Amino acid sequence: MFDSAFDEIISIEYLTFAESSEMTGRRTTEISVPFKGLAFCLSGGLPRDLIRAARTMVEVSQNGDRSLRTVAARLVARDLSGKATAVAAAIRKVDAEPATSRLLIWCRHIPDWIGDHGDFAAAMAEVDKTAFEGRNEADYAALRRLAREIASYAYYCHTLVGFFGSTAPQKAAHAYDQLAGGSAIDGRQSAGRLGADQRVPASPEPAGGGPAG
């Protein structure tokens, strides 16, 4: 039945920052380049996510401080909260106590910890020392994969908050393209390289223990 549903499937490449900036500019001229860069980095170059990020950015900037630092912290924390909630839904299906409960608690609180370097370092150490081993290897393997996924994205979000909250960098298109990355893991690696280039404090990566599997 589904074979005849589509005559042709068209593959669309990820947007570059220049392309995403043009797309955002067609909808509003009131977003400055650094804020466009923020929305682009959260979207990863996906058009639908770019528009969603831009709309949410406008929403979170309605009240209070509208500086790039503050808006970035609010927007990234909200985005991470949504990702953590989705991962938590998958974690609940895994019977691997007590690791399951510990990871659920970690997911609930990680959006509050990405803005402080010390808190974030402690959070990453906590998830890394969680014992993801037990009698049912299949369940623990699934939990390791989920832990790695959310820890890597949290690392990326922490780097975003540091990058857009820093006073040193004059944001540039190549920097946004580099930072946006692709997958969560690629994003984490490019975030580390860019953080060094832009003098953003290095984030503690997920180590080779628990979530790395």
Backbone as CSV, one residue per row, in Angstrom:
resi,resn,N_x,N_y,N_z,CA_x,CA_y,CA_z,C_x,C_y,C_z
1,MET,0.829,-1.207,0.000,0.000,0.000,0.000,0.863,1.257,0.000
2,PHE,1.990,1.195,0.760,2.799,2.389,0.881,3.762,2.565,-0.290
3,ASP,3.960,1.504,-1.093,4.891,1.622,-2.217,4.451,2.681,-3.223
4,SER,3.141,2.896,-3.367,2.636,3.841,-4.356,2.270,5.194,-3.747
5,ALA,2.615,5.383,-2.468,2.224,6.628,-1.799,3.046,7.819,-2.293
6,PHE,4.295,7.568,-2.675,5.164,8.653,-3.108,5.739,8.347,-4.484
7,ASP,5.695,9.305,-5.376,6.300,9.147,-6.695,7.810,9.337,-6.639
8,GLU,8.245,10.209,-5.728,9.671,10.523,-5.648,9.998,10.998,-4.245
9,ILE,11.138,10.584,-3.737,11.620,11.033,-2.435,12.844,11.902,-2.669
10,ILE,12.795,13.123,-2.171,13.885,14.071,-2.376,14.664,14.221,-1.072
11,SER,15.958,14.026,-1.146,16.827,14.198,0.008,17.270,15.652,0.107
12,ILE,17.086,16.257,1.289,17.443,17.657,1.496,18.650,17.722,2.418
13,GLU,19.683,18.412,1.989,20.898,18.536,2.785,20.668,19.462,3.979
14,TYR,21.523,19.293,4.993,21.481,20.214,6.127,21.847,21.619,5.658
15,LEU,21.220,22.611,6.261,21.524,23.999,5.931,22.879,24.397,6.490
16,THR,23.573,25.267,5.769,24.737,25.941,6.335,24.231,27.144,7.130
17,PHE,25.138,27.791,7.861,24.686,28.964,8.603,24.209,30.064,7.665
18,ALA,24.908,30.257,6.552,24.509,31.297,5.598,23.097,31.031,5.079
19,GLU,22.807,29.771,4.775,21.481,29.417,4.278,20.422,29.572,5.357
20,SER,20.761,29.172,6.579,19.793,29.299,7.668,19.532,30.762,8.011
21,SER,20.581,31.590,7.910,20.428,33.015,8.182,19.494,33.663,7.167
22,GLU,19.646,33.247,5.904,18.760,33.767,4.855,17.318,33.321,5.099
23,MET,17.151,32.071,5.507,15.812,31.538,5.767,15.149,32.276,6.926
24,THR,15.904,32.513,7.988,15.368,33.254,9.140,15.065,34.688,8.761
25,GLY,15.944,35.282,7.948,15.763,36.662,7.538,14.531,36.884,6.690
26,ARG,14.061,35.849,5.988,12.852,35.989,5.181,11.611,36.089,6.058
27,ARG,11.740,35.643,7.311,10.586,35.666,8.224,10.609,36.857,9.165
28,THR,11.801,37.345,9.483,11.917,38.524,10.334,13.285,39.153,10.129
29,THR,13.339,40.474,10.241,14.611,41.186,10.099,15.117,41.659,11.453
30,GLU,14.457,41.232,12.521,14.766,41.749,13.851,15.708,40.863,14.653
31,ILE,16.168,39.751,14.071,17.080,38.859,14.775,18.500,39.141,14.312
32,SER,19.370,39.513,15.220,20.751,39.826,14.862,21.543,38.541,14.616
33,VAL,22.728,38.689,14.033,23.525,37.531,13.615,23.844,36.564,14.759
34,PRO,24.307,37.028,15.934,24.600,36.057,16.996,23.381,35.238,17.421
35,PHE,22.211,35.850,17.442,20.993,35.130,17.810,20.601,34.140,16.708
36,LYS,20.845,34.520,15.452,20.624,33.577,14.357,21.563,32.384,14.503
37,GLY,22.790,32.666,14.912,23.755,31.598,15.123,23.321,30.649,16.218
38,LEU,22.739,31.192,17.264,22.234,30.369,18.365,21.127,29.433,17.894
39,ALA,20.176,29.974,17.161,19.078,29.151,16.649,19.606,28.083,15.695
40,PHE,20.579,28.461,14.870,21.155,27.520,13.912,21.865,26.371,14.621
41,CYS,22.650,26.696,15.639,23.389,25.651,16.353,22.458,24.680,17.059
42,LEU,21.342,25.169,17.572,20.376,24.274,18.203,19.647,23.420,17.177
43,SER,19.463,23.942,15.983,18.714,23.207,14.954,19.566,22.153,14.269
44,GLY,20.891,22.312,14.304,21.759,21.389,13.592,21.641,21.497,12.078
45,GLY,20.999,22.552,11.605,20.846,22.740,10.162,19.569,22.169,9.591
46,LEU,18.665,21.674,10.450,17.370,21.175,9.981,16.373,22.333,9.902
47,PRO,15.795,22.591,8.729,14.912,23.756,8.567,13.774,23.830,9.580
48,ARG,13.067,22.713,9.808,11.922,22.755,10.730,12.386,23.064,12.154
49,ASP,13.557,22.510,12.534,14.078,22.774,13.876,14.607,24.194,13.990
50,LEU,15.092,24.748,12.884,15.557,26.132,12.875,14.407,27.081,13.173
51,ILE,13.277,26.889,12.493,12.121,27.750,12.720,11.598,27.582,14.142
52,ARG,11.581,26.341,14.621,11.117,26.086,15.995,12.034,26.776,17.007
53,ALA,13.347,26.680,16.789,14.295,27.306,17.712,14.161,28.824,17.697
54,ALA,13.967,29.397,16.513,13.819,30.852,16.404,12.560,31.322,17.120
55,ARG,11.470,30.585,16.966,10.225,30.957,17.639,10.362,30.855,19.150
56,THR,10.992,29.789,19.609,11.184,29.614,21.048,12.110,30.686,21.595
57,MET,13.112,31.065,20.812,14.043,32.109,21.237,13.316,33.437,21.452
58,VAL,12.405,33.754,20.549,11.611,34.976,20.709,10.753,34.886,21.965
59,GLU,10.207,33.703,22.206,9.345,33.501,23.370,10.100,33.687,24.680
60,VAL,11.297,33.076,24.794,12.036,33.149,26.055,12.642,34.529,26.293
61,SER,12.722,35.348,25.242,13.295,36.684,25.391,12.236,37.754,25.669
62,GLN,10.987,37.346,25.818,9.920,38.314,26.031,10.025,39.017,27.379
63,ASN,10.462,38.275,28.396,10.521,38.838,29.746,11.941,38.813,30.285
64,GLY,12.309,39.878,30.978,13.608,39.923,31.626,14.746,40.295,30.691
65,ASP,15.946,39.877,31.079,17.171,40.190,30.363,17.138,39.585,28.957
66,ARG,17.405,40.410,27.954,17.403,39.944,26.566,18.809,39.820,25.996
67,SER,19.817,39.795,26.854,21.187,39.652,26.371,21.389,38.273,25.764
68,LEU,22.378,38.155,24.890,22.664,36.883,24.245,22.983,35.819,25.289
69,ARG,23.744,36.173,26.303,24.126,35.223,27.346,22.892,34.626,28.033
70,THR,21.954,35.496,28.419,20.775,35.036,29.151,19.828,34.250,28.257
71,VAL,19.590,34.756,27.061,18.682,34.067,26.142,19.248,32.699,25.771
72,ALA,20.559,32.634,25.548,21.181,31.351,25.213,21.006,30.355,26.348
73,ALA,21.236,30.806,27.578,21.103,29.906,28.730,19.681,29.375,28.849
74,ARG,18.690,30.239,28.677,17.290,29.815,28.780,16.895,28.889,27.636
75,LEU,17.279,29.269,26.426,16.877,28.499,25.248,17.516,27.110,25.241
76,VAL,18.808,27.050,25.544,19.508,25.771,25.527,18.997,24.858,26.638
77,ALA,18.737,25.434,27.819,18.212,24.626,28.921,16.843,24.048,28.570
78,ARG,16.014,24.841,27.917,14.690,24.348,27.519,14.830,23.233,26.484
79,ASP,15.728,23.428,25.538,15.929,22.404,24.513,16.433,21.105,25.134
80,LEU,17.402,21.207,26.034,17.937,20.019,26.689,16.878,19.340,27.543
81,SER,16.033,20.133,28.181,14.954,19.561,28.993,14.034,18.693,28.137
82,GLY,13.721,19.174,26.936,12.884,18.393,26.027,13.556,17.100,25.602
83,LYS,14.862,17.173,25.295,15.597,15.975,24.901,15.689,14.995,26.064
84,ALA,15.953,15.513,27.262,16.078,14.649,28.434,14.762,13.955,28.759
85,THR,13.653,14.655,28.572,12.338,14.063,28.807,12.085,12.914,27.837
86,ALA,12.468,13.111,26.579,12.279,12.062,25.580,13.147,10.846,25.883
87,VAL,14.393,11.077,26.273,15.281,9.969,26.615,14.787,9.260,27.869
88,ALA,14.275,10.029,28.827,13.757,9.430,30.065,12.604,8.475,29.784
89,ALA,11.791,8.797,28.792,10.676,7.916,28.433,11.198,6.559,27.975
90,ALA,12.315,6.560,27.259,12.923,5.302,26.820,13.611,4.595,27.982
91,ILE,14.211,5.357,28.880,14.907,4.775,30.030,13.942,4.010,30.930
92,ARG,12.739,4.540,31.089,11.754,3.901,31.969,11.393,2.489,31.511
93,LYS,11.599,2.191,30.259,11.264,0.871,29.723,12.351,-0.162,29.985
94,VAL,13.488,0.295,30.519,14.629,-0.595,30.737,14.655,-1.053,32.188
95,ASP,14.612,-2.341,32.411,14.635,-2.921,33.754,16.076,-3.202,34.161
96,ALA,16.725,-2.192,34.719,18.131,-2.332,35.117,18.391,-1.527,36.382
97,GLU,17.598,-1.780,37.405,17.767,-1.054,38.664,19.052,-1.489,39.383
98,PRO,19.687,-0.557,40.141,19.234,0.816,40.433,19.697,1.842,39.393
99,ALA,20.409,1.375,38.370,20.944,2.306,37.380,19.843,3.068,36.656
100,THR,18.710,2.397,36.403,17.608,3.058,35.700,17.123,4.282,36.467
101,SER,16.874,4.118,37.764,16.380,5.230,38.582,17.406,6.348,38.695
102,ARG,18.672,5.984,38.819,19.719,7.003,38.930,19.810,7.825,37.657
103,LEU,19.680,7.176,36.516,19.752,7.904,35.246,18.518,8.765,35.034
104,LEU,17.359,8.307,35.489,16.138,9.121,35.395,16.273,10.399,36.214
105,ILE,16.814,10.281,37.420,17.021,11.464,38.269,18.013,12.411,37.611
106,TRP,19.054,11.854,37.022,20.070,12.664,36.344,19.448,13.442,35.188
107,CYS,18.603,12.783,34.409,17.941,13.441,33.276,17.041,14.584,33.745
108,ARG,16.416,14.403,34.889,15.504,15.424,35.399,16.257,16.698,35.769
109,HIS,17.481,16.561,36.237,18.205,17.723,36.767,19.264,18.300,35.831
110,ILE,19.697,17.569,34.809,20.808,18.041,33.988,20.561,19.407,33.338
111,PRO,19.319,19.779,32.947,19.156,21.128,32.364,19.515,22.248,33.343
112,ASP,19.422,21.980,34.647,19.744,22.999,35.647,21.244,23.116,35.886
113,TRP,22.012,22.149,35.409,23.439,22.101,35.719,24.338,22.569,34.585
114,ILE,23.813,22.750,33.381,24.698,23.056,32.254,25.258,24.479,32.297
115,GLY,24.636,25.375,33.065,25.091,26.758,33.089,26.276,27.015,34.002
116,ASP,26.574,26.066,34.889,27.684,26.237,35.832,28.730,25.156,35.565
117,HIS,29.970,25.576,35.377,31.009,24.623,34.984,31.239,23.572,36.069
118,GLY,31.246,24.002,37.332,31.461,23.060,38.424,30.331,22.063,38.562
119,ASP,29.105,22.566,38.501,27.946,21.677,38.598,27.925,20.673,37.446
120,PHE,28.272,21.159,36.270,28.234,20.280,35.105,29.310,19.209,35.199
121,ALA,30.493,19.584,35.649,31.572,18.604,35.804,31.160,17.514,36.787
122,ALA,30.510,17.917,37.885,30.052,16.943,38.872,28.973,16.034,38.283
123,ALA,28.100,16.605,37.461,27.031,15.814,36.842,27.592,14.777,35.881
124,MET,28.597,15.169,35.097,29.196,14.237,34.162,29.939,13.128,34.893
125,ALA,30.579,13.489,36.008,31.261,12.471,36.807,30.250,11.499,37.405
126,GLU,29.095,12.014,37.800,28.052,11.175,38.392,27.522,10.145,37.408
127,VAL,27.219,10.579,36.189,26.679,9.633,35.212,27.752,8.639,34.771
128,ASP,29.013,9.059,34.793,30.078,8.167,34.361,30.345,7.057,35.381
129,LYS,30.150,7.344,36.659,30.447,6.330,37.674,29.263,5.407,37.963
130,THR,28.117,5.702,37.344,26.961,4.822,37.507,27.280,3.446,36.932
131,ALA,26.959,2.408,37.673,27.259,1.040,37.243,26.234,0.573,36.209
132,PHE,26.671,0.466,34.969,25.788,0.005,33.896,26.095,-1.451,33.543
133,GLU,26.208,-2.278,34.552,26.490,-3.689,34.345,25.612,-4.521,35.263
134,GLY,25.174,-5.685,34.772,24.333,-6.560,35.568,24.081,-7.875,34.858
135,ARG,23.161,-8.645,35.396,22.909,-9.979,34.847,22.295,-9.924,33.450
136,ASN,21.400,-8.981,33.237,20.771,-8.875,31.914,21.554,-7.879,31.073
137,GLU,22.511,-8.395,30.323,23.409,-7.523,29.565,22.667,-6.696,28.522
138,ALA,21.614,-7.249,27.940,20.874,-6.514,26.908,20.267,-5.237,27.474
139,ASP,19.685,-5.321,28.679,19.098,-4.143,29.314,20.173,-3.115,29.653
140,TYR,21.279,-3.565,30.186,22.338,-2.627,30.562,22.998,-2.006,29.336
141,ALA,23.077,-2.775,28.257,23.615,-2.217,27.014,22.705,-1.106,26.496
142,ALA,21.385,-1.316,26.592,20.429,-0.282,26.176,20.564,0.948,27.046
143,LEU,20.765,0.744,28.348,20.902,1.868,29.270,22.203,2.627,29.011
144,ARG,23.265,1.910,28.697,24.533,2.574,28.370,24.381,3.439,27.136
145,ARG,23.666,2.913,26.143,23.462,3.684,24.909,22.677,4.956,25.181
146,LEU,21.611,4.860,25.981,20.793,6.034,26.297,21.569,7.040,27.136
147,ALA,22.369,6.529,28.072,23.180,7.423,28.903,24.201,8.164,28.057
148,ARG,24.807,7.447,27.141,25.788,8.074,26.255,25.129,9.141,25.388
149,GLU,23.952,8.848,24.904,23.239,9.781,24.038,22.925,11.090,24.758
150,ILE,22.330,11.014,25.939,21.924,12.243,26.634,23.128,12.961,27.237
151,ALA,24.152,12.204,27.669,25.350,12.838,28.214,26.095,13.609,27.131
152,SER,26.158,13.049,25.938,26.834,13.723,24.828,26.097,14.995,24.425
153,TYR,24.762,14.914,24.402,24.008,16.110,24.034,24.109,17.177,25.127
154,ALA,24.135,16.739,26.391,24.309,17.692,27.490,25.660,18.386,27.381
155,TYR,26.672,17.634,26.998,28.004,18.220,26.792,27.951,19.297,25.707
156,TYR,27.273,18.985,24.631,27.121,19.953,23.538,26.386,21.200,24.022
157,CYS,25.311,21.005,24.773,24.533,22.144,25.284,25.367,22.993,26.232
158,HIS,26.160,22.353,27.077,27.037,23.090,27.992,28.017,23.949,27.209
159,THR,28.542,23.401,26.119,29.475,24.159,25.289,28.774,25.328,24.600
160,LEU,27.525,25.119,24.162,26.761,26.218,23.567,26.581,27.364,24.549
161,VAL,26.215,27.035,25.785,26.013,28.073,26.797,27.317,28.835,27.033
162,GLY,28.430,28.117,27.091,29.714,28.769,27.287,30.119,29.629,26.101
163,PHE,29.874,29.121,24.904,30.264,29.846,23.694,29.460,31.135,23.533
164,PHE,28.149,31.034,23.635,27.316,32.218,23.427,27.280,33.129,24.664
165,GLY,27.796,32.639,25.774,27.880,33.477,26.968,29.219,34.149,27.131
166,SER,30.193,33.803,26.265,31.527,34.385,26.375,31.566,35.765,25.738
167,THR,32.498,36.566,26.182,32.650,37.912,25.627,33.752,37.958,24.589
168,ALA,34.575,36.904,24.511,35.732,36.928,23.615,35.377,36.811,22.141
169,PRO,34.551,35.815,21.771,34.411,35.575,20.326,33.492,36.558,19.621
170,GLN,33.906,36.991,18.449,33.009,37.691,17.544,32.472,36.610,16.620
171,LYS,31.205,36.270,16.800,30.661,35.094,16.137,30.814,35.194,14.610
172,ALA,31.209,34.098,14.009,31.445,34.067,12.569,30.763,32.851,11.984
173,ALA,30.459,32.922,10.686,29.716,31.850,10.028,30.437,30.514,10.136
174,HIS,31.765,30.505,9.949,32.493,29.232,9.994,32.434,28.620,11.381
175,ALA,32.388,29.478,12.409,32.300,28.976,13.775,30.947,28.315,14.014
176,TYR,29.888,28.926,13.534,28.556,28.342,13.698,28.453,27.018,12.954
177,ASP,28.994,26.974,11.733,28.943,25.731,10.957,29.703,24.617,11.659
178,GLN,30.845,24.968,12.245,31.642,23.976,12.950,30.921,23.490,14.199
179,LEU,30.341,24.412,14.929,29.710,24.073,16.192,28.434,23.256,16.013
180,ALA,27.695,23.556,14.948,26.435,22.845,14.739,26.635,21.353,14.603
181,GLY,27.749,20.933,14.039,28.063,19.521,13.953,27.018,18.743,13.189
182,GLY,26.891,17.454,13.533,25.887,16.603,12.917,25.152,15.834,13.983
183,SER,25.667,14.662,14.328,25.062,13.869,15.397,25.481,14.433,16.737
184,ALA,24.903,13.891,17.803,25.269,14.343,19.144,26.757,14.117,19.402
185,ILE,27.286,12.980,18.963,28.688,12.693,19.207,29.574,13.621,18.393
186,ASP,29.266,13.811,17.097,30.040,14.727,16.272,29.960,16.136,16.824
187,GLY,28.766,16.522,17.278,28.597,17.844,17.864,29.463,18.030,19.083
188,ARG,29.588,16.977,19.899,30.429,17.045,21.092,31.886,17.240,20.711
189,GLN,32.351,16.512,19.697,33.747,16.625,19.289,34.050,17.994,18.689
190,SER,33.162,18.478,17.815,33.395,19.787,17.206,33.263,20.887,18.244
191,ALA,32.394,20.689,19.240,32.242,21.672,20.310,33.534,21.813,21.086
192,GLY,34.202,20.699,21.342,35.461,20.757,22.068,36.523,21.509,21.292
193,ARG,36.618,21.242,19.981,37.598,21.950,19.156,37.292,23.436,19.093
194,LEU,36.030,23.766,18.920,35.659,25.172,18.798,35.842,25.891,20.120
195,GLY,35.520,25.215,21.216,35.709,25.822,22.527,37.152,26.234,22.742
196,ALA,38.089,25.379,22.302,39.501,25.709,22.433,39.866,26.901,21.553
197,ASP,39.328,26.915,20.335,39.618,28.018,19.410,39.120,29.345,19.954
198,GLN,37.949,29.324,20.636,37.312,30.556,21.069,37.569,30.876,22.536
199,ARG,38.500,30.122,23.181,38.860,30.333,24.586,37.674,30.109,25.532
200,VAL,36.795,29.212,25.154,35.718,28.814,26.056,36.257,27.702,26.934
201,PRO,36.017,27.724,28.282,36.536,26.670,29.150,36.133,25.291,28.661
202,ALA,37.086,24.367,28.671,36.812,23.010,28.193,35.774,22.332,29.068
203,SER,34.853,21.621,28.432,33.828,20.888,29.151,34.315,19.479,29.444
204,PRO,33.944,18.916,30.607,34.343,17.549,30.914,33.549,16.554,30.082
205,GLU,34.219,15.843,29.203,33.535,14.898,28.331,33.099,13.666,29.108
206,PRO,32.065,12.978,28.599,31.719,11.675,29.180,32.922,10.749,29.031
207,ALA,33.356,10.165,30.129,34.551,9.331,30.105,34.245,7.948,29.556
208,GLY,35.212,7.090,29.597,35.056,5.781,28.989,34.366,4.759,29.851
209,GLY,33.866,5.159,31.027,33.245,4.213,31.934,31.803,3.940,31.595
210,GLY,30.904,4.322,32.508,29.505,3.995,32.386,28.891,4.194,31.019
211,PRO,28.534,5.442,30.644,27.774,5.626,29.436,28.517,5.326,28.167
212,ALA,29.828,5.348,28.227,30.568,5.109,26.986,30.397,3.677,26.520
213,GLY,30.258,2.765,27.477,30.031,1.372,27.144,31.132,0.807,26.297
